[in-house]
Every structure is written in C-alpha cells, then in structure tokens.
C-alpha cells in the first residue's frame, strides 16, 4: 500500500525559504517519478514541480528559478526547496507518484503540508 507523508510546511515571511519533505513507502521509490502539487483555497490542485526516475526536472512557470525538487532514493524521500517565497505560494502542498510528461498523479493523496507566506 502506497503511503505518502508530507512535512516541512509553516508560516514564513515573503522572501523567506522552506524545505518540504515527502516520505514515500510501498513503492519502488528509485523507479518512481514524483511530483509536488499545491492547492490554494478555492482553486484546483496543480503541479508545482516534477522529477523523473532519472532525475530530470520540470517546474511550473510561476516557481521556476525559485523552487528546486530533488529525490533521495536511499531515504525514499522527495524534497522541495522553496526560496524567495511569495504570498501567492500560500497553499497546501502535496506529493505524489507521477507518470507521463505532465506528471499525472497516481496514488491516493496524503494529508499535505500547509505553507503560508505573509508578513
């Protein structure tokens, strides 16, 4: 059974940084593509960043140059380093196993981690 546990969210001022972590179990993690997604109140859940099993990355235009996704196969964990945070980055962030060029999510969602950016 796939389990995804996100952590690392919090309240941060604009311009600040956070690093999110997602621990995955129940999958062959080293063979998995992974994605980070976010959902702001009243909006749909969208892809923020994806990483293939070979380490290729893809970013939403709004976060390119500020966010970095990485994957530690030894720890079965995917990270999202978020720098230069803006109020519009406020959302619940989720990770998931992903497939295809669009990093379509595959598994049941975890609980997510709340990121709030405000002064």
C-alpha positions in Angstrom: 0.0 0.0 0.0 1.4 3.4 -1.0 1.8 5.9 1.7 2.9 9.5 1.3 3.7 11.7 4.3 4.5 15.4 3.7 6.2 17.6 6.2 8.1 20.9 6.5 5.4 23.5 5.9 4.8 26.5 8.1 4.4 30.3 8.2 7.1 32.3 6.5 7.5 35.9 5.6 7.8 36.9 1.9 11.2 36.3 0.6 11.8 33.5 3.0 12.6 29.8 2.4 11.2 26.5 3.4 12.1 22.9 2.5 9.3 20.4 2.2 9.9 16.7 2.6 7.8 13.7 1.4 8.5 10.3 2.7 7.1 7.5 0.5 6.6 3.9 1.3 5.0 0.9 -0.5 6.6 1.7 -3.9 9.9 1.0 -5.7 10.9 4.6 -5.0 14.1 4.6 -7.1 11.9 3.7 -10.2 9.3 6.3 -9.5 8.8 9.7 -10.9 7.5 12.1 -8.2 5.7 15.4 -8.2 4.9 18.2 -5.8 1.5 19.8 -6.2 -0.3 22.6 -4.4 -3.9 23.6 -3.8 -4.8 27.1 -2.7 -8.3 27.8 -1.2 -10.9 27.8 -3.9 -8.5 26.6 -6.6 -7.7 23.3 -8.3 -4.6 21.3 -7.3 -1.8 22.0 -9.8 1.6 20.6 -10.4 4.4 22.7 -8.9 7.5 20.5 -9.8 8.2 17.0 -11.0 11.2 14.8 -11.1 11.7 11.7 -13.2 13.3 8.5 -12.0 16.4 9.6 -13.9 16.5 13.0 -12.2 15.1 15.2 -15.0 13.0 18.0 -13.5 10.1 20.1 -14.6 8.7 23.2 -13.0 5.6 25.4 -13.2 6.4 28.7 -14.7 5.4 30.6 -11.5 8.1 28.8 -9.4 10.9 28.3 -12.0 14.1 29.7 -10.6 12.8 29.8 -7.0 11.9 26.1 -6.2 14.1 23.0 -6.6 12.8 19.5 -6.5 15.2 16.7 -5.5 14.9 13.0 -4.8 16.9 10.9 -2.3 16.4 7.2 -3.3 18.3 6.0 -0.2 15.8 7.7 2.0 12.7 7.2 -0.1 12.1 10.9 0.2 11.5 13.7 -2.3 12.2 17.3 -1.3 11.0 20.7 -2.5 13.3 23.6 -1.6 11.4 26.8 -1.9 13.2 30.1 -1.9 12.1 33.7 -2.4 8.6 32.8 -1.3 5.7 35.0 -2.3 2.2 35.3 -0.8 0.8 33.6 -3.9 2.7 30.5 -2.9 0.4 30.0 0.0 -1.3 26.7 -0.4 -1.4 23.1 0.9 1.4 21.2 -0.7 1.2 17.5 -1.6 3.5 15.0 -3.2 2.5 12.0 -5.3 3.9 9.4 -7.6 3.6 10.7 -11.1 3.5 9.5 -14.7 3.9 10.9 -18.1 5.1 14.2 -19.4 2.6 16.1 -17.4 3.4 14.2 -14.1 -0.1 13.0 -13.7 -0.6 11.9 -10.1 -1.3 8.2 -9.5 -1.8 7.5 -5.8 -4.2 8.4 -3.1 -3.2 11.8 -1.7 -1.6 12.2 1.7 -2.6 14.9 4.2 -0.4 17.6 2.6 1.5 20.3 4.4 0.3 23.9 4.8 2.6 26.7 3.5 1.6 30.2 4.4 3.5 33.2 3.2 2.6 36.5 4.8 4.2 39.5 6.6 
